[in-house]
């Protein structure tokens, strides 16, 4: 699971609504996977990122070099874009957990796959 | 053993004990798994007690192994109490062997585990990498002596049952004899109320007692079927009827060795060599879920390398050779069940399937259960095969994805094996599916995927530029649930975002022209196969269809008016049983069960094998999948119930109704 994917995930436990975002990330196994740098792609992705959630997740993984926010003129700042490319696309969490910030429910993450399935009692319907 | 390894001509008491345990582990591996260890150092090691099957996880074991050197690969076969590690160099492997033997670690449940390591050869490693014996399967070699084998073979009197229906006049089929209970081939069951007089032969009784005492078997059987296979004879793949026999089914091979094929519902096949005088023990999954059969032929393909007897036949082409078959006689012992079967494989269980006939759901709870039994469980079982069938991405879906702007965030809800996740590299696509097995396949392909329910998608609202839902919503059992699934798709979209939805159409003919599938229903085996298995496998090239595009919306709109009062012809009455669809025919009901054939390619397999001397046919187990096929306009109408969308396109494509909608 890449950090960009994590940035989209939100706990769907009954009653938590938008407070299920972002799930708290804990990792026991992380791998760096090189991905071809596509600056245009990253530029378009930046506005879609929930920055606070990204910082929190990166912090939990003890990642250094994560910009605190998009800098002015980021579209042309290759250094910034490369950093974001690395953080969003090259860091893969293989083993760990995702925790609903509201209910505390823990979802397992194994072999890079989060299992966000709820038991019947926990679903919204 | 500690790292300060002392001179080994005089071992301490602890070291002797450790050595004994190591040897025991070695023997267990050989006997139960067909794994041969070697006494010289190699790059690869078997780690006994360090497996997924005994609750040791990768992230517990790997760090321990990595302390000894660079780990090239760590293989952890599922359900096995061991794993295989390959180090970069023999030195590192030796270090692991020296330092980790007898090492105590803690498993997933917090219990202490002691690891025992043994070297294995590269060939063995490759084998294990490819296959493992079906769970619950054992082959015990040389379980009887040559003298006993001779005695048993001579004790069978094949000529006595001349007026018995089991007597085979022609030599076309194998010969059979029953003891204890008569086995009936018409229904593949025994008559529990009519035991045969005499019970099992006395010599068998004493042999069975011996095996029980020595722990080779756990239960005393009360039924015996003796089969004699001449070269060229076989038996079609089957699962022994659940309701007829208990868990442990054992088969003694006499006279000649043979290869028996085991097949999992998802298509995986494992050929297993059964040597002479060996006992095959099938329990658990290998008894209840995998089919077993013997291909009718005169030669088997076996391992060429010496010393390899029972176990899996490798797929390493360089080590194979042909083995001429001789006359093989098998003594299959089983214990007759007196109560209905309650195994954990309900999909292939005749007791459990009989008890729960699928009916049209009356409540959300019933719908959930129906989906669990007839959608989720089936996909989990067939995942591998489902994925391996040819999957050409459908052009219109590819078109939709390729038209999205670069840098779009796209969610594939019900992504299956990830067929569409890699179509457009300019997009960031994430997939999710209910089936862990299918998501695993996505992961193997390096896609971003997770497991969840389509009615509760754990993606934050308004985050997606687009969503696709291909052949998913037709698996929901009530109209409310189908609309709820659509609602989820829309929730994920940002304003202006688009969703593409495909569902299976009730109408397999369009504009009064039958689809190719229906027109060529007698000859087109491939088509039948497609329809019977999965919508997404359909490669229906319906050339007669009018151009797909906005013109179709006009066509559809007029029929929506018909839909106001349920324009579709077949309405399901609540509480009625769900019909089972007959492949190669048009749909007569919107809610139905579509068979998926266990073997996978019933159309292609032209040979019709009689099951036994009576020549009765058994097509093998079948999985039924629930579908609600959509009428023309129905999908559109369902979308229109959502307030915040507008429909951009509505069309028919290859037997599916399709909608592209946009969130306003």
HADDOCK unambig.tbl for C-alpha pairs under 7 A between the chains (distance, minus, plus):
assign (segid A and resid 1 and name CA) (segid B and resid 448 and name CA) 6.24 0.50 0.50
assign (segid A and resid 8 and name CA) (segid B and resid 459 and name CA) 5.46 0.50 0.50
assign (segid A and resid 8 and name CA) (segid B and resid 460 and name CA) 5.82 0.50 0.50
assign (segid A and resid 9 and name CA) (segid B and resid 458 and name CA) 5.53 0.50 0.50
assign (segid A and resid 9 and name CA) (segid B and resid 459 and name CA) 4.48 0.50 0.50
assign (segid A and resid 9 and name CA) (segid B and resid 460 and name CA) 6.00 0.50 0.50
assign (segid A and resid 10 and name CA) (segid B and resid 458 and name CA) 4.83 0.50 0.50
assign (segid A and resid 10 and name CA) (segid B and resid 459 and name CA) 5.05 0.50 0.50
assign (segid A and resid 10 and name CA) (segid B and resid 460 and name CA) 5.25 0.50 0.50
assign (segid A and resid 11 and name CA) (segid B and resid 458 and name CA) 5.44 0.50 0.50
assign (segid A and resid 12 and name CA) (segid B and resid 456 and name CA) 6.29 0.50 0.50
assign (segid A and resid 12 and name CA) (segid B and resid 458 and name CA) 5.35 0.50 0.50
assign (segid A and resid 41 and name CA) (segid B and resid 406 and name CA) 6.56 0.50 0.50
assign (segid A and resid 41 and name CA) (segid B and resid 407 and name CA) 4.98 0.50 0.50
assign (segid A and resid 41 and name CA) (segid B and resid 426 and name CA) 6.97 0.50 0.50
assign (segid A and resid 44 and name CA) (segid B and resid 407 and name CA) 5.34 0.50 0.50
assign (segid A and resid 45 and name CA) (segid B and resid 407 and name CA) 5.93 0.50 0.50
assign (segid A and resid 113 and name CA) (segid B and resid 449 and name CA) 6.36 0.50 0.50
assign (segid A and resid 113 and name CA) (segid B and resid 450 and name CA) 5.20 0.50 0.50
assign (segid A and resid 114 and name CA) (segid B and resid 450 and name CA) 5.03 0.50 0.50
assign (segid A and resid 114 and name CA) (segid B and resid 451 and name CA) 6.37 0.50 0.50
assign (segid A and resid 115 and name CA) (segid B and resid 450 and name CA) 5.88 0.50 0.50
assign (segid A and resid 115 and name CA) (segid B and resid 451 and name CA) 4.65 0.50 0.50
assign (segid A and resid 115 and name CA) (segid B and resid 452 and name CA) 6.46 0.50 0.50
assign (segid A and resid 116 and name CA) (segid B and resid 451 and name CA) 5.66 0.50 0.50
assign (segid A and resid 116 and name CA) (segid B and resid 452 and name CA) 5.04 0.50 0.50
assign (segid A and resid 116 and name CA) (segid B and resid 458 and name CA) 6.86 0.50 0.50
assign (segid A and resid 117 and name CA) (segid B and resid 451 and name CA) 6.14 0.50 0.50
assign (segid A and resid 117 and name CA) (segid B and resid 452 and name CA) 4.36 0.50 0.50
assign (segid A and resid 117 and name CA) (segid B and resid 453 and name CA) 6.10 0.50 0.50
